[in-house]
Protein backbone atom coordinates (compact mmCIF):
# COMPACT_ATOMS: atom_id res chain seq x y z
CA UNK A 1 0.00 0.00 0.00
CA UNK A 2 0.97 3.59 -0.45
CA UNK A 3 0.76 6.41 2.09
CA UNK A 4 -2.95 7.22 1.73
CA UNK A 5 -3.93 3.57 1.78
CA UNK A 6 -2.08 2.97 5.06
CA UNK A 7 -3.60 6.07 6.66
CA UNK A 8 -7.11 5.03 5.61
CA UNK A 9 -6.59 1.44 6.75
CA UNK A 10 -5.41 2.51 10.21
CA UNK A 11 -8.26 5.04 10.48
CA UNK A 12 -10.77 2.34 9.54
CA UNK A 13 -9.39 -0.08 12.11
CA UNK A 14 -9.36 2.52 14.92
CA UNK A 15 -12.80 4.05 14.20
CA UNK A 16 -14.86 1.49 16.18
CA UNK A 17 -12.71 2.07 19.26
CA UNK A 18 -13.40 5.82 19.56
CA UNK A 19 -16.76 5.46 21.38
CA UNK A 20 -15.50 2.53 23.47
CA UNK A 21 -12.39 4.37 24.68
CA UNK A 22 -14.36 7.56 25.21
CA UNK A 23 -16.97 5.76 27.28
CA UNK A 24 -14.49 3.60 29.21
CA UNK A 25 -11.81 6.21 29.87
CA UNK A 26 -12.09 9.65 28.29
CA UNK A 27 -12.62 11.52 25.05
CA UNK A 28 -9.11 12.90 25.49
CA UNK A 29 -7.63 9.38 25.42
CA UNK A 30 -9.83 8.41 22.44
CA UNK A 31 -8.55 11.43 20.51
CA UNK A 32 -4.94 10.64 21.46
CA UNK A 33 -5.52 7.13 20.13
CA UNK A 34 -6.83 8.48 16.83
CA UNK A 35 -3.79 10.72 16.46
CA UNK A 36 -1.48 7.80 17.24
CA UNK A 37 -3.23 5.37 14.89
CA UNK A 38 -3.20 7.77 11.95
CA UNK A 39 0.11 9.43 12.79
CA UNK A 40 2.01 6.14 12.97
CA UNK A 41 0.38 4.63 9.87
CA UNK A 42 3.38 5.26 7.62
CA UNK A 43 6.22 5.09 10.12
CA UNK A 44 7.57 1.73 8.85
CA UNK A 45 8.17 3.34 5.45
CA UNK A 46 10.78 5.62 7.02
CA UNK A 47 13.21 3.07 5.55
CA UNK A 48 12.50 4.06 1.93
CA UNK A 49 14.94 6.98 1.60
CA UNK A 50 17.60 5.35 3.78
CA UNK A 51 20.41 3.82 1.67
CA UNK A 52 21.62 1.20 4.17
CA UNK A 53 18.26 -0.13 5.31
CA UNK A 54 16.34 -2.25 2.81
CA UNK A 55 12.70 -1.34 2.21
CA UNK A 56 10.42 -3.67 4.15
CA UNK A 57 13.38 -4.73 6.23
CA UNK A 58 13.80 -4.06 9.99
CA UNK A 59 11.03 -1.45 10.14
CA UNK A 60 8.54 -4.00 8.82
CA UNK A 61 8.86 -6.48 11.69
CA UNK A 62 7.03 -7.38 14.87
CA UNK A 63 10.09 -6.19 16.80
CA UNK A 64 9.75 -2.70 15.35
CA UNK A 65 6.03 -2.75 16.18
CA UNK A 66 6.83 -3.56 19.83
CA UNK A 67 9.49 -0.84 20.02
CA UNK A 68 7.07 1.75 18.62
CA UNK A 69 4.42 0.47 21.04
CA UNK A 70 6.75 1.08 24.00
CA UNK A 71 7.54 4.60 22.81
CA UNK A 72 3.86 5.33 22.12
CA UNK A 73 2.99 4.03 25.60
CA UNK A 74 5.46 6.38 27.25
CA UNK A 75 4.27 9.31 25.13
CA UNK A 76 0.62 8.60 25.92
CA UNK A 77 1.35 8.36 29.64
CA UNK A 78 3.07 11.74 29.48
CA UNK A 79 0.33 13.38 27.39
CA UNK A 80 -2.64 11.94 29.31
CA UNK A 81 -1.27 11.54 32.87
CA UNK A 82 -4.76 11.65 34.38
CA UNK A 83 -5.52 8.18 32.95
CA UNK A 84 -3.85 5.38 34.96
CA UNK A 85 -3.87 2.95 32.03
CA UNK A 86 -2.55 5.50 29.49
CA UNK A 87 0.74 3.63 29.04
CA UNK A 88 -1.01 0.33 28.26
CA UNK A 89 -3.42 2.06 25.92
CA UNK A 90 -0.61 3.85 24.05
CA UNK A 91 1.36 0.61 23.84
CA UNK A 92 -1.59 -1.26 22.31
CA UNK A 93 -2.46 1.50 19.84
CA UNK A 94 1.18 2.10 18.88
CA UNK A 95 1.92 -1.58 18.36
CA UNK A 96 -1.40 -2.10 16.60
CA UNK A 97 -0.75 0.81 14.24
CA UNK A 98 2.49 -0.74 13.04
CA UNK A 99 0.95 -4.22 12.82
CA UNK A 100 -1.85 -2.70 10.69
CA UNK A 101 0.80 -1.26 8.36
CA UNK A 102 2.39 -4.70 8.12
CA UNK A 103 -1.00 -6.22 7.30
CA UNK A 104 -1.41 -3.66 4.54
CA UNK A 105 1.92 -4.74 3.06
CA UNK A 106 1.24 -8.46 3.37
CA UNK A 107 -1.51 -8.22 0.75
CA UNK A 108 0.99 -7.00 -1.87
CA UNK A 109 3.28 -9.20 -4.02
CA UNK A 110 6.44 -7.98 -2.23
CA UNK A 111 5.11 -9.05 1.18
CA UNK A 112 7.17 -8.90 4.38
CA UNK A 113 9.29 -11.04 6.71
CA UNK A 114 7.66 -10.07 10.04
CA UNK A 115 9.97 -12.08 12.31
CA UNK A 116 13.34 -11.21 10.72
CA UNK A 117 16.10 -11.71 11.68
CA UNK A 118 14.89 -14.50 14.00
CA UNK A 119 13.03 -16.23 11.17
CA UNK A 120 13.19 -15.98 7.38
CA UNK A 121 9.46 -16.72 7.16
CA UNK A 122 8.07 -14.51 4.37
CA UNK A 123 4.40 -13.63 4.01
CA UNK A 124 2.55 -12.39 0.94
CA UNK A 125 -1.05 -12.81 -0.09
CA UNK A 126 -0.40 -11.17 -3.48
CA UNK A 127 -3.89 -9.66 -3.73
CA UNK A 128 -2.92 -6.35 -5.36
CA UNK A 129 0.11 -4.20 -6.07
CA UNK A 130 1.15 -1.47 -3.62
CA UNK A 131 0.70 1.19 -6.28
CA UNK A 132 -2.93 0.26 -7.02
CA UNK A 133 -4.47 3.73 -6.94
CA UNK A 134 -8.07 2.54 -6.63
CA UNK A 135 -7.34 0.43 -3.55
CA UNK A 136 -5.29 3.17 -1.90
CA UNK A 137 -7.93 5.84 -2.57
CA UNK A 138 -10.73 3.53 -1.43
CA UNK A 139 -9.02 2.81 1.89
CA UNK A 140 -8.27 6.50 2.42
CA UNK A 141 -11.86 7.52 1.66
CA UNK A 142 -13.59 4.76 3.64
CA UNK A 143 -11.18 4.92 6.58
CA UNK A 144 -11.26 8.71 6.87
CA UNK A 145 -15.04 8.76 6.62
CA UNK A 146 -15.39 6.03 9.26
CA UNK A 147 -13.03 7.75 11.71
CA UNK A 148 -14.57 11.20 11.22
CA UNK A 149 -18.08 9.76 11.63
CA UNK A 150 -17.03 7.88 14.75
CA UNK A 151 -15.43 11.00 16.24
CA UNK A 152 -18.44 13.14 15.30
CA UNK A 153 -20.98 10.73 16.75
CA UNK A 154 -18.94 10.28 19.92
CA UNK A 155 -18.45 14.00 20.46
CA UNK A 156 -22.12 14.61 19.64
CA UNK A 157 -23.21 11.97 22.13
CA UNK A 158 -21.07 13.48 24.86
CA UNK A 159 -22.48 16.93 24.12
CA UNK A 160 -26.07 15.70 24.51
CA UNK A 161 -25.61 13.80 27.77
CA UNK A 162 -27.03 15.79 30.66
CA UNK A 163 -24.74 16.09 33.67
CA UNK A 164 -25.81 14.17 36.77
CA UNK A 165 -26.75 16.25 39.82
Buried (B, 14 or more C-beta within 10 A) or exposed (E): BBEBBBBBBBBBBBBEBBBEBBEEBBBBBBBBBBBBBBBBBBBBBEBEEEEEEEBBBBBBBBBBBBBBBBBBBBBBBEBBEEBEBBBBBBBBBBBBBBBBBBBBBBBBEBBBBBBBEEEEEEBBEEEBBBEBEEBBBBBBEBBBBBBEEBBEEBBEEBEEEEEEE
